[in-house]
């Protein structure tokens, strides 16, 4: 591991991209760990956009009091397309230098890490990433902060939908988040006893969907739940609904869960892992690491080079799909 010979006397912490439950737990851990080591901490509000605007404020122990249980992020977050420009990144480096900030902790997903990686390569700024995204799609780590809460929120919603589906003998298409990944859809499908799961990285097999619904109907089931991974854009479930109704003469209803999955109080698991990752991130900077990510693998926190975490996570779906098929008979 590449080590930093410069002592970290102050660090900045920011959240970037989409928010995820547990970010506040990570921020709290970063701030308290740093202060305990005698390191000054600065909150960079609204992500990379806030960095460019100089929206930077010193944080204290009281700044992060009573936030471990809160969803969202007290630092706010945003997406910053301008950060793709070398001149903009140079300005960001100058701002950090003027503020005497020696290192960064970046909490976010793939895009946030790509920006952090480039900033480090161009300006030699020590940066530690904390994976925070409900999609759980960052390579190099088995788990990202917010995933468990998002799954639990979706499961609760589907359970409620199942109640009304059963009461009215209906079939529901329930769309969950995940963009290009289907990790949320798969776990929600298993945990809610869904009859079928539509993955974002596979062609839609309408014949299989219809067959799965009809199998249940043939043995007396009066309702079905189909979980749909949203893919590149929200609303895929409505497209599937239209096809099933017009081409297969099936009566179905669609429901997009949307941003409810990003909000709410983080689960105990997300609070725990976020706290562990925040602590590990500060310790890594303090010990001289320069460009790494706090990863959760095999039940433990480990440091993984940032370069290994921006390639996109390869999905292994067959085992979970087989479980869904086996239990949906």
TAUR-V235348 format. One record per residue. RES is the residue in one letter. PSI is psi in whole degrees, -180 to 180 (* if undefined). OMEGA is omega in radians with two decimals (NA if undefined). Layout:
BEGIN
RES/PSI/OMEGA
RES/PSI/OMEGA
END
This chain:
BEGIN
X/135/3.13
X/130/-3.09
X/153/3.13
X/129/-3.11
X/-11/-3.11
X/133/3.12
X/132/3.11
X/115/3.11
X/-24/3.09
X/150/3.12
X/156/3.04
X/148/3.10
X/134/3.14
X/156/3.00
X/136/-3.04
X/149/3.12
X/-153/-3.14
X/141/3.11
X/159/3.08
X/143/3.13
X/131/-3.10
X/-12/3.10
X/-41/3.12
X/-37/3.10
X/-39/3.12
X/-44/3.12
X/-46/3.11
X/-45/-3.12
X/-42/3.11
X/-49/-3.08
X/-47/-3.07
X/-37/3.11
X/-44/-3.12
X/-47/-3.14
X/-38/3.09
X/-25/3.12
X/4/-3.13
X/20/-3.14
X/131/3.06
X/144/-3.11
X/134/3.10
X/128/3.06
X/127/3.09
X/110/-2.99
X/140/3.13
X/35/2.98
X/-147/-3.12
X/-31/3.09
X/-43/3.11
X/-35/3.07
X/-46/-3.13
X/-29/3.13
X/-5/-3.09
X/24/-3.13
X/72/-2.99
X/129/-3.08
X/142/3.13
X/139/-3.13
X/148/3.11
X/179/3.08
X/-40/-3.13
X/-23/3.12
X/-28/-3.07
X/19/3.08
X/140/3.04
X/38/3.11
X/-9/-3.04
X/-28/-3.08
X/-1/-3.04
X/140/3.04
X/-180/-3.11
X/-151/3.08
X/131/3.13
X/-19/3.12
X/-5/-3.03
X/168/-3.11
X/166/3.13
X/169/2.98
X/144/-3.03
X/92/-3.14
X/-29/-3.13
X/-22/-3.07
X/-10/3.07
X/-12/-3.07
X/127/-3.11
X/-41/-3.13
X/-34/3.11
X/-41/3.11
X/-35/3.09
X/-41/3.08
X/-39/3.10
X/-43/3.12
X/-40/3.12
X/-40/3.13
X/-44/3.10
X/-41/3.13
X/-44/3.14
X/-31/3.12
X/0/-3.13
X/38/3.07
X/120/-3.00
X/-24/-3.08
X/166/-3.10
X/146/2.88
X/119/-3.09
X/120/3.12
X/117/-3.11
X/-159/-3.08
X/-152/-3.03
X/-48/-3.13
X/-40/3.12
X/-40/-3.14
X/-36/3.09
X/-42/3.08
X/-41/3.12
X/-42/-3.14
X/-46/-3.13
X/-41/3.11
X/-42/3.10
X/-46/-3.10
X/-38/-3.07
X/-31/-2.98
X/7/3.02
X/38/3.11
X/125/3.08
X/126/-3.09
X/133/3.00
X/130/3.12
X/145/3.00
X/119/-3.07
X/111/3.13
X/98/3.09
X/138/-3.14
X/-16/-3.06
X/-21/-3.12
X/38/-3.00
X/24/3.13
X/127/3.13
X/156/3.11
X/-10/3.11
X/140/3.12
X/-18/-2.98
X/142/3.03
X/147/-3.09
X/130/3.11
X/-19/-3.08
X/-48/-3.09
X/-41/3.12
X/-42/3.13
X/-42/3.11
X/-46/-3.12
X/-41/3.11
X/-44/3.13
X/-40/3.12
X/-45/3.12
X/-42/-3.13
X/-43/-3.14
X/-38/3.07
X/-42/3.12
X/-41/3.11
X/-37/3.12
X/-39/3.13
X/-50/-3.11
X/-31/3.07
X/-42/3.13
X/-39/-3.11
X/-32/-3.08
X/7/-3.14
X/55/-3.07
X/160/2.99
X/130/-3.14
X/136/2.91
X/118/-3.12
X/116/-3.07
X/128/3.13
X/164/-3.12
X/175/3.13
X/-12/-3.13
X/-118/-3.07
X/-1/3.14
X/161/-3.09
X/21/-3.07
X/-42/3.10
X/-47/-3.10
X/-43/-3.11
X/-48/-3.11
X/-39/3.09
X/-39/3.11
X/-44/3.12
X/-46/-3.00
X/-14/3.13
X/2/-3.13
X/37/-3.11
X/149/3.12
X/-24/-3.10
X/150/3.06
X/128/3.08
X/118/-3.10
X/153/-3.09
X/-20/-3.05
X/14/-3.14
X/151/3.09
X/146/-3.13
X/122/3.14
X/90/-3.08
X/-37/3.12
X/-39/-3.14
X/-41/3.11
X/-49/-3.13
X/-42/3.14
X/-42/3.14
X/-39/3.10
X/-45/-3.10
X/-33/3.10
X/-44/3.12
X/-42/3.13
X/-39/-3.11
X/-28/3.13
X/18/2.97
X/1/3.11
X/139/-3.11
X/-5/-3.13
X/158/3.12
X/150/3.07
X/125/3.06
X/121/3.11
X/133/-3.09
X/123/3.00
X/132/-2.94
X/-30/-3.09
X/-150/-3.06
X/-25/-3.12
X/150/3.11
X/148/3.08
X/4/3.13
X/-35/-3.11
X/-32/3.12
X/-34/3.07
X/-43/3.11
X/-42/3.11
X/-48/-3.11
X/-41/3.14
X/-44/-3.14
X/-35/-3.12
X/-41/-3.05
X/-35/-3.06
X/-21/-3.08
X/1/3.07
X/40/3.09
X/140/3.05
X/113/-3.10
X/157/3.09
X/148/-3.13
X/144/3.11
X/123/3.10
X/116/-3.10
X/-37/3.02
X/-144/-2.92
X/-6/3.03
X/-26/-3.11
X/-19/3.14
X/-21/-3.04
X/-175/3.07
X/167/-3.13
X/133/3.11
X/146/3.08
X/167/3.10
X/-39/-3.13
X/-44/3.13
X/-39/3.10
X/-41/-3.11
X/-53/-3.08
X/-38/3.10
X/-41/3.11
X/-42/3.11
X/-42/-3.12
X/-39/3.11
X/-44/3.09
X/-47/-3.10
X/-36/-3.13
X/-46/-3.14
X/-42/3.10
X/-38/3.14
X/-46/3.09
X/-42/-3.13
X/-34/-3.11
X/-2/3.01
X/6/3.08
X/151/-2.94
X/-32/-2.99
X/74/-3.04
X/172/3.11
X/141/3.03
X/114/-3.09
X/150/3.07
X/109/-3.11
X/132/3.11
X/39/3.05
X/5/-3.10
X/156/3.05
X/131/3.08
X/161/3.14
X/127/-3.13
X/137/3.10
X/137/-3.11
X/-32/-3.13
X/-25/-3.14
X/-7/-3.01
X/8/-3.10
X/17/-3.08
X/-9/-3.07
X/138/-3.05
X/132/3.09
X/125/-3.11
X/135/2.99
X/98/-2.94
X/-19/-2.93
X/-42/-3.11
X/-42/3.14
X/-37/3.08
X/-39/3.12
X/-38/3.09
X/-44/3.11
X/-45/3.14
X/-40/-3.10
X/-35/-3.06
X/-8/-3.10
X/14/-3.12
X/*/NA
END
